Amino acid sequence: MESEKPDEEIQKLAAIASDLSHMVDLRTKATELLGNMGTHEALLALLELAGNDNLPVEERDLALKRARDIIKTGR
């Protein structure tokens, strides 16, 4: 993914994080990576994950926590 644009990488990670056909560990890792990016676009993707009623509550909570971390750091 090194040669990809950041927006494309965010879209791919968000797609992985929200795809229930993937194992929970992979979805969680994608959510963590979005949080590590710390960009405004990643923040929006995390908030969208947090609002996704199809995801388990624990994964929605993680997305919200990671979004909150981005806000706190002011990135």
Residue frames as qw, qx, qy, qz and C-alpha x, y, z in Angstrom:
[[0.000, 0.884, 0.468, 0.000, 0.00, 0.00, 0.00],
 [0.460, -0.465, 0.034, 0.756, 3.05, 2.27, 0.00],
 [0.190, 0.050, 0.452, 0.870, 2.39, 3.73, -3.44],
 [0.074, -0.675, -0.703, -0.212, -1.29, 4.37, -2.77],
 [0.079, -0.545, 0.034, -0.834, -2.73, 7.77, -2.02],
 [0.044, -0.056, 0.737, -0.672, -3.66, 8.25, 1.65],
 [0.604, 0.085, 0.125, -0.782, -7.37, 8.58, 0.79],
 [0.751, 0.170, -0.555, -0.314, -7.30, 5.25, -1.05],
 [0.363, 0.139, -0.838, 0.383, -5.60, 3.59, 1.89],
 [0.294, -0.007, 0.513, -0.806, -8.21, 5.03, 4.27],
 [0.727, 0.129, -0.167, -0.654, -11.02, 3.76, 2.04],
 [0.673, 0.169, -0.718, -0.056, -9.49, 0.27, 1.91],
 [0.164, 0.094, -0.791, 0.582, -8.93, 0.13, 5.67],
 [0.468, 0.040, 0.309, -0.827, -12.47, 1.36, 6.33],
 [0.761, 0.143, -0.407, -0.485, -13.83, -1.28, 3.96],
 [0.526, 0.128, -0.814, 0.209, -11.88, -4.00, 5.76],
 [0.035, -0.067, 0.655, -0.752, -12.96, -2.72, 9.18],
 [0.563, 0.118, 0.219, -0.788, -16.63, -2.79, 8.22],
 [0.653, 0.202, -0.613, -0.395, -16.67, -6.09, 6.29],
 [0.719, -0.356, 0.427, -0.418, -18.20, -8.71, 8.57],
 [0.961, 0.231, -0.146, -0.039, -16.92, -11.50, 6.33],
 [0.426, 0.560, -0.559, 0.439, -13.41, -10.75, 7.66],
 [0.657, -0.322, -0.591, 0.341, -12.22, -12.12, 10.97],
 [0.335, -0.920, -0.204, 0.006, -12.56, -9.81, 13.97],
 [0.643, -0.476, 0.154, 0.580, -8.78, -9.58, 14.38],
 [0.432, 0.250, 0.422, 0.757, -8.37, -8.21, 10.86],
 [0.068, -0.822, -0.401, -0.397, -11.21, -5.71, 11.31],
 [0.528, -0.809, -0.105, 0.236, -9.73, -4.58, 14.62],
 [0.615, -0.221, 0.260, 0.711, -6.27, -4.15, 13.08],
 [0.263, 0.526, 0.437, 0.681, -7.75, -2.03, 10.27],
 [0.285, -0.896, -0.295, -0.170, -9.51, 0.17, 12.84],
 [0.635, -0.620, 0.051, 0.458, -6.27, 0.55, 14.81],
 [0.540, 0.079, 0.354, 0.760, -4.38, 1.51, 11.65],
 [0.051, 0.767, 0.394, 0.505, -6.97, 4.16, 10.85],
 [0.471, -0.866, -0.147, 0.078, -6.50, 5.58, 14.32],
 [0.678, -0.363, 0.197, 0.608, -2.73, 5.60, 13.87],
 [0.428, 0.494, 0.369, 0.661, -3.07, 7.63, 10.67],
 [0.258, -0.541, -0.367, 0.712, -4.53, 10.49, 12.66],
 [0.068, 0.082, 0.368, 0.924, -5.80, 12.47, 9.69],
 [0.446, 0.174, 0.209, -0.853, -9.12, 14.24, 9.32],
 [0.656, 0.171, -0.529, -0.511, -10.15, 11.69, 6.69],
 [0.412, 0.022, -0.888, 0.201, -9.26, 8.82, 9.05],
 [0.157, 0.098, 0.579, -0.794, -11.28, 10.53, 11.78],
 [0.601, 0.176, -0.098, -0.774, -14.31, 10.67, 9.50],
 [0.624, 0.127, -0.739, -0.221, -13.87, 7.00, 8.57],
 [0.218, -0.011, -0.849, 0.481, -13.67, 6.04, 12.26],
 [0.353, 0.143, 0.372, -0.846, -16.80, 8.02, 13.07],
 [0.673, 0.163, -0.395, -0.604, -18.60, 6.25, 10.24],
 [0.503, 0.063, -0.858, 0.089, -17.49, 2.89, 11.67],
 [0.018, 0.049, 0.696, -0.716, -18.69, 3.95, 15.13],
 [0.509, 0.211, 0.161, -0.819, -22.11, 4.70, 13.66],
 [0.497, 0.166, -0.742, -0.418, -22.35, 1.40, 11.77],
 [0.720, -0.248, 0.318, -0.564, -25.13, -0.57, 13.47],
 [0.926, 0.197, -0.290, -0.138, -24.03, -3.77, 11.74],
 [0.444, 0.446, -0.656, 0.416, -20.72, -3.93, 13.61],
 [0.644, -0.434, -0.582, 0.240, -20.46, -5.48, 17.07],
 [0.297, -0.944, -0.109, -0.091, -20.63, -2.95, 19.91],
 [0.706, -0.516, 0.184, 0.450, -17.02, -3.64, 20.93],
 [0.567, 0.204, 0.379, 0.702, -15.75, -2.72, 17.46],
 [0.037, 0.840, 0.314, 0.441, -17.90, 0.40, 17.36],
 [0.525, -0.840, -0.025, 0.134, -16.52, 1.40, 20.76],
 [0.704, -0.230, 0.274, 0.614, -12.97, 0.90, 19.51],
 [0.377, 0.532, 0.375, 0.659, -13.62, 3.10, 16.48],
 [0.217, -0.916, -0.212, -0.262, -15.07, 5.80, 18.73],
 [0.671, -0.651, 0.086, 0.344, -12.11, 5.56, 21.11],
 [0.633, 0.025, 0.333, 0.698, -9.64, 5.87, 18.25],
 [0.157, 0.743, 0.344, 0.553, -11.59, 8.84, 16.85],
 [0.435, -0.892, -0.118, -0.017, -11.52, 10.46, 20.28],
 [0.722, -0.383, 0.179, 0.547, -7.74, 9.95, 20.44],
 [0.459, 0.391, 0.341, 0.721, -7.32, 11.79, 17.13],
 [0.123, -0.873, -0.270, -0.387, -9.44, 14.67, 18.40],
 [0.627, -0.749, -0.037, 0.209, -7.48, 14.89, 21.65],
 [0.672, -0.202, 0.255, 0.665, -4.14, 15.08, 19.86],
 [0.176, 0.819, 0.054, -0.544, -5.48, 17.80, 17.58],
 [0.347, -0.179, 0.701, 0.597, -4.21, 16.19, 14.38]]
